[in-house]
């Protein structure tokens, strides 16, 4: 019969455990810094583009030549009076209730444009007789991202 010697099980020495923990922490901090640098740069570029577009709002000048309600249709004639292209409008149609219509189409500088909003754009039966129409120009900042020029 063989006699087996009992082995004492040893864990990782405290020095090795400390080195592993410090190494893991340094790697985690390095990954966090690398990720956040890219995120912050990307965010800064987006904010720069938005603020530049907001500054371009100062160059937006347009004139409403006429707005007429013909039954369930709303005929709007606009003119872009400045050298800044306008990339769309928000129409806030106020009557018995308020309907908001976003319209995205570029009006080149110094051009006139006629637009007809109908039942596919807003619910004329809810609005009823139109009292006022607030028109807010939009400038495109990025793909599918528009900045309203509400002060215009």
C-alpha positions, 0 to 999 in steps of 0.5 A: 500500500502506498502512502500519499503525501498530502500536498499543501495547496498554495494560492497566488502570492500576495505580490502576484495578486497585487501586480495582477490587480494593478495591471487590470486596473491600468488596462481598464483605465487605458481603455476608458480613456481611449474610448472617451477621447473618440466619443468626446471628439465626435461629440465636439464635431457634432456640436460645432456643426450645430452651432455653425448652423445656428449662426447661419440662421442670422442670414435667413430672410424670407417673405410670405407672399400669400397664404390662402385656405381653400377648403381643406387645402392651404396654399402658401407662397414664399420667397427666399430673400437672402443668399442662404438656402432654406432647407425646410419649414415647420408650419404651426397651423392654429385654428380650433386646434393646432397642427404642426407640419414639418416640410423638408425641401430646399428653397434656393437663395433668392427663389420663390416657392409655392406649396400646397398643404392638404389632408395628407399633411394635416387634419383640416377637420380638427383645425377648422378655420385657420386663424394663424400660421406660424412659419419657422425656417429650418437649416440642415445641420446633418443627415436628418438633423435640422435646426429651427431658426425660430427667431426668424 
